[in-house]
Amino acid sequence: MITESELKVGVHRTNTGERRARRSLFILTVLSNVIVLPIDSKVADIHAGIVATLTRNGTTIGPHDNWIAATALKYDYELLTTNVAEFRRVPNLRIIEYPNSS
C-alpha cells in the first residue's frame, strides 16, 4: 500500500495532463500485475520494532521505508529496491538490488 501511495503522489505532483495520463497508465499497469498487501496489526508491530531498533542504533531510514520493510518481513518476501543502502540497515530483510540502480 505504501508503494502504491508513493507512485500516486507522482501523479498528483505532475504539471501537465499528458504526464498525469502517462503516470496513471504506468501505475495501473504495475498494479494489475502485483498484489497490493495490506497494513495490519502484525505489520504495525514489525514496523514499531524496526523503528525502535534503527533509532537505538542511530541508523534510521525513511518513514515510508520502515513500512515497506515491515510489510516485506511480515510476508517473508524479498524486497526489490534501488535504495539498497538504506534497506540493508533493517535486520533480517532480504534485498534484491534493482538492475542498474548503482
Secondary structure, 3 states (H helix, E strand, C coil): CHHHHHHHHHHHHCCCHHHHHHHHHHHHHHHCCCCCCCCCHHHHHHHHHHHHHHHHHCCCCCHHHHHHHHHHHHCCCCEEECCHHHHCCCCCCCEEECCCCC
